[in-house]
């Protein structure tokens, strides 16, 4: 495994948690509607001030010519504008009826001429954090989508009313507001009102103001938002890292342990146990531990099976080798025939052993792939009994059928036949019952009886195979299901059975979710009457 400072899972968790928060804050920082509200309020205030200024000029800065025509007195209008604009940060201009500029609040006139007044910028008390924020803010504003494109404010000096549509409209008696762009990208706001005397328009007043205060207010709100965002972002990152460590670190430990097991350097105990978490990581840990335990059990079982196979094959091979070496040196035809019989028996034994070993080795894979289907044991077992009886009759021949039947164990069926359906692989279940019947035939004496019975026991179907043999030693009731169990009935030729039949049967039954075991049958006095094999399978659908 590759060690990383931030795993891909950690990066994904951080992205999922931080990105929506950043998008939300970016949307809030845009504040376009908030800024627009401030601009509208500022324009309304400028409009009100323009009407007040126009009213003041209409009352105190009007002169009369000899012909009776009235006009605005520039020398009176200039100080009036200065006094009116002193409490505010606005600039006022006055136009006469012809549209010429006659007064400007930023110009003072005296004996030496006109002097322009400029307000000094406020002292900069910003700290490093504020300066950094301003730089980020300017970058953010540059990245924001551009709003309405504003016309530039006229740069002509002196200004004429015809240069501004709202000023020209004011000379027609209308009140209006406007927005313009300035050098540097800032916004300038303005409002106009007509100067009237007895309802006669004698000129117009133009008030303008920079939107610096609005930008400062928006900046202040955005700065507060960013401070909250910084705190929330820090908490989000820490919680994301904690969440990632709670997920990614255990997963990395599980993956590393699984990697060690894969390379054969670890066992099931090396898989970390996170079952105490009671979550998906705990479930994964339990599953990996169970899987690894099953894997090592399978490996150990395969190693044991391979050792048992080597041991079981070695016996007939040794006998076969000895017989082959001897037959070449023996000149007596009778002894050669006897040795050839031994060779044939050993070959048959090897063939039987290899066939059973092959069947046992591929059984797990077949049981895992095959589809389960409904199998009615109430019909299957009587059919097996009938097949065995027919086969016995064909082997014995028609003339000696009755004598042969008397000498061979009789197979009978007893018990229920309804509601005994299980879910399984019919061919493999047939193999189990044939193995058990064959085993019972081996131990039942001639003329004896083998009884098959089936019944329903709540959620299970129970099958009994009873024989009349010598029974099973008490200490061997479980070991008979082990591979290559070698205890056989007296008189049976060596090597007739491979010793895998009962082991395969137990493997098949357990794969079907059932159990198989053996017990002895006793009479009232405790005398052993035979052996009983019990197969218990769950009912289909249970």
Secondary structure, 3 states (H helix, E strand, C coil): CCCCCCCHHHHHHHHHHHHHHHHHHHHHHHCHHHHHHHHHHHHHHHHHHHHHHHHHHHHHCEEECCCCCEEECHHHHHHHHHHHHHCCCCEEEEEECCCEEEEECCEEEECCEEEECCCCCCCCCCCHHHHHHHHHHHHHHHHCCCCCCCCECCCCCCCEHHHCHHHHHHCCCCCEEEEEECCCCCEEEEEEEEEEECCEEEEEEEEEEECHHHHHHHHHHHHHHHHHHHHHHHHHHHHHHHHHHHHHHHHHHHHHHHHHHHCCCCCHHHCCCCHHHCCHHHHHHHHHHHHHHHHHHHHHHHHHHHHHHHHHHHHHHHHHHHHHHHHCCCCCHHHHHHHHHHHHHHHHHHHHHHHHHHHHHCHHHHHHHCCCEEEEHHHHHHHHHHHHHHHHHHHHCCCCHHHHHHHCCEEEEEECCCCCEEEECHHHHHHHHHHHHHHHHHHCCCCCEEEEEEEEECCEEEEEEECCCCCCCHHHCCHHHCCCCCCCCCCCCCCCCCCCHHHHHHHHHHHCCCEEEEEEEECCCCCEEEEEEEEEEEECCC
